[in-house]
Amino acid sequence: MRPHALAADSDIDSNIDPARHVSRVDGLYAIKKDSVPAVVWNRTLPAAFRSWFDALASDALPSACVRLRTPDVTSVVRQACDDAGTPECPERTWFIKDVSALADIFAGIMSARRLQLRFDIISGNACKKFHTDIVDARLICTYRGPGTQYGVLTENTDPKDIFDVQSGSPILLRGTRWPSAASTGFRHRSPPIQGSGTTRLNLVLDAILDDDVYEDHLHMHPEWVRSKSC
């Protein structure tokens, strides 16, 4: 298996869905268009990876929260897998490379040299209310379990139509700090899974655009695989 290659954009039209859907990772750059509150890269995870990852015990899933330079993503993800006891195999190698590829493309879109990277292991109803994140933009990719839900508020109530991002498909969302963001009513949430026995694994990427708030923990392993802001 190999990580998904970066290729040209190909849009999928929709008359109802408020998000822009693309079939290539470069299509995530559509977030820069004023009329686009979110972009979903529709893709399918390799069957071998998905079977392996879904079968892992919850305590073998990587967990981390770290501020880092983009060239260090591979090392951080590998260390998170080592710390969790995620078994070494071709599927783990694919996962590490895929997370690194998503971090590279997100950093390029945001013109960011540094990112905050999180792996969230979720077994309950986390962030169950529809909301907008207090960030410039955020990339979320669910590698295990149901993906992010989103919709447009209707008269300040929850969306009437709720859309689901499929597992493995990254969604790039504007936050409240996006420079030209006008309120469109677009909101998202984690899907409610309380009591279902499901465990989700989310990759969450935020851009660090203000050098003054960056604390350089690099080269202080293992402390640098932690962030006070998480």
C-alpha positions in Angstrom: 0.0 0.0 0.0 1.1 3.6 -0.5 -0.2 7.0 0.6 -2.6 8.8 -1.7 -0.8 10.9 -4.4 -1.5 14.6 -4.8 -3.3 15.2 -8.0 -5.6 17.7 -9.8 -8.9 18.9 -8.5 -12.2 17.4 -9.7 -15.4 18.8 -8.2 -18.6 16.8 -7.5 -21.6 19.1 -7.9 -24.4 19.1 -5.3 -27.5 21.2 -5.1 -28.1 20.5 -1.4 -24.9 19.7 0.3 -23.3 22.9 1.7 -19.8 21.5 1.5 -17.6 21.4 -1.6 -16.8 17.8 -2.5 -13.6 17.0 -4.5 -12.1 13.7 -5.7 -8.5 14.7 -5.5 -6.5 16.0 -2.5 -5.5 19.2 -4.3 -9.1 20.1 -4.4 -8.9 21.0 -0.7 -7.5 24.3 -1.9 -11.1 25.2 -2.8 -11.5 26.4 0.9 -9.9 29.6 -0.3 -13.0 30.4 -2.4 -15.3 32.9 -0.6 -18.4 30.7 -1.2 -16.9 27.5 0.3 -17.2 27.0 4.1 -15.9 23.4 4.0 -14.3 21.0 1.5 -14.6 17.2 1.7 -12.0 15.0 -0.2 -14.1 11.9 -1.0 -11.8 8.9 -0.9 -11.9 5.3 0.3 -9.3 3.9 2.7 -7.4 0.8 1.5 -9.4 -2.3 2.5 -6.4 -4.0 4.2 -5.7 -0.9 6.3 -9.4 -0.5 7.3 -9.7 -4.1 8.4 -6.5 -4.0 10.4 -7.2 -0.6 12.0 -10.8 -1.5 12.9 -9.6 -4.7 14.6 -7.1 -3.0 16.9 -7.8 -2.8 20.6 -8.7 0.7 21.7 -5.5 1.0 23.8 -3.4 0.2 20.7 -4.7 3.3 18.9 -2.2 6.3 18.8 -3.0 9.3 21.0 -1.1 12.5 20.8 -1.3 16.3 21.0 1.7 18.2 19.8 2.8 21.5 18.2 5.5 20.7 15.6 7.2 21.6 12.4 5.8 19.9 9.4 9.0 17.9 8.7 8.6 16.3 12.1 5.1 14.9 11.5 6.4 11.4 10.5 8.5 11.1 13.6 5.7 12.2 15.9 3.2 9.9 14.5 5.6 7.0 14.6 6.4 7.8 18.2 2.7 8.0 19.1 2.2 4.5 17.5 5.2 3.2 19.5 3.8 4.6 22.7 0.4 3.0 22.1 1.9 -0.3 21.1 0.4 -0.1 17.6 1.9 -3.2 15.9 4.5 -2.6 13.2 3.2 -3.8 9.8 2.7 -2.4 6.2 -0.7 -1.0 7.3 0.9 1.0 10.1 3.5 2.3 7.7 0.7 3.4 5.3 -1.1 5.2 8.1 2.1 7.2 9.2 2.7 8.2 5.5 -0.9 9.2 5.0 -1.0 11.4 8.1 2.2 13.0 6.9 0.8 13.6 3.4 -2.3 15.3 4.9 -0.2 17.5 7.1 1.9 18.6 4.2 -1.1 19.6 2.0 -2.8 21.3 4.9 0.4 23.3 5.8 0.6 24.3 2.1 -3.0 25.5 2.0 -2.5 27.5 5.2 1.0 28.7 4.4 2.0 27.4 7.8 5.4 26.2 8.9 4.0 24.7 12.1 0.9 22.7 13.0 -0.9 21.4 16.0 -1.6 17.7 15.5 -4.0 15.7 17.6 -5.2 12.1 17.6 -8.5 11.9 19.4 -9.8 8.5 20.6 -13.5 8.9 21.1 -16.0 6.4 22.5 -18.8 8.7 23.6 -20.6 11.8 22.5 -17.8 14.3 22.1 -18.6 17.7 20.7 -22.2 16.6 20.1 -23.5 20.2 19.6 -23.2 21.7 16.1 -20.5 24.4 16.3 -17.7 26.3 14.6 -14.1 25.9 15.8 -12.2 28.9 17.1 -9.3 28.5 14.6 -8.5 29.8 11.1 -9.2 26.4 9.6 -9.1 22.8 10.7 -8.6 19.5 8.9 -10.3 16.4 10.4 -9.9 12.9 9.1 -11.6 10.0 10.8 -9.6 6.8 10.3 -11.9 4.6 12.4 -15.6 4.9 13.1 -18.2 7.2 11.7 -17.0 10.6 10.4 -17.9 14.2 11.1 -21.4 15.4 10.7 -22.3 18.9 9.3 -25.2 21.0 8.1 -26.6 24.6 8.0 -28.4 26.1 10.9 -32.1 26.7 10.4 -33.3 29.8 12.2 -30.6 29.3 14.9 -31.6 25.7 15.5 -29.8 22.5 14.6 -29.6 21.7 10.9 -32.6 20.1 9.3 -30.5 18.2 6.9 -27.4 16.5 8.4 -24.6 15.2 6.2 -22.0 12.6 7.2 -18.4 12.5 6.1 -17.4 8.9 5.3 -14.6 7.3 7.3 -11.2 8.1 5.8 -12.4 11.2 3.9 -10.7 14.4 5.2 -12.9 17.5 5.7 -11.3 21.0 5.8 -13.4 23.5 7.7 -13.2 27.3 8.1 -13.1 28.5 11.7 -14.2 31.7 13.3 -10.7 33.2 12.7 -10.8 32.8 8.9 -9.9 36.3 7.6 -12.8 36.7 5.2 -15.3 34.4 6.8 -18.9 35.5 6.6 -21.4 33.6 8.6 -23.2 31.0 6.4 -24.7 29.0 9.2 -22.4 26.1 8.4 -21.7 24.0 11.5 -20.3 20.6 12.3 -20.1 18.1 15.2 -18.9 14.6 16.2 -21.6 12.0 15.5 -23.4 10.8 18.6 -22.1 7.2 19.4 -22.7 6.9 23.1 -23.7 3.3 24.0 -22.9 2.0 20.5 -19.7 0.2 21.5 -17.9 2.1 18.7 -14.5 3.7 19.1 -13.5 6.5 16.8 -10.0 7.7 15.9 -9.8 11.3 14.6 -6.8 13.1 13.2 -7.2 16.9 13.8 -4.8 19.4 12.3 -4.7 23.1 13.1 -2.3 25.7 11.6 -0.1 27.7 13.9 0.2 31.1 12.2 1.4 33.3 15.1 5.1 32.6 15.9 4.8 34.5 19.2 2.6 31.8 20.7 4.7 28.9 19.6 6.7 27.1 22.2 9.5 25.1 20.6 9.6 21.8 22.4 11.4 20.0 19.5 14.5 18.0 20.3 13.2 17.4 23.9 11.8 13.9 23.3 9.5 12.7 24.7 8.2 15.9 26.1 7.7 17.4 22.7 4.9 15.0 22.0 2.6 17.0 24.2 1.0 20.4 24.0 -0.5 22.6 26.8 -3.2 23.9 24.5 -5.0 20.5 24.1 
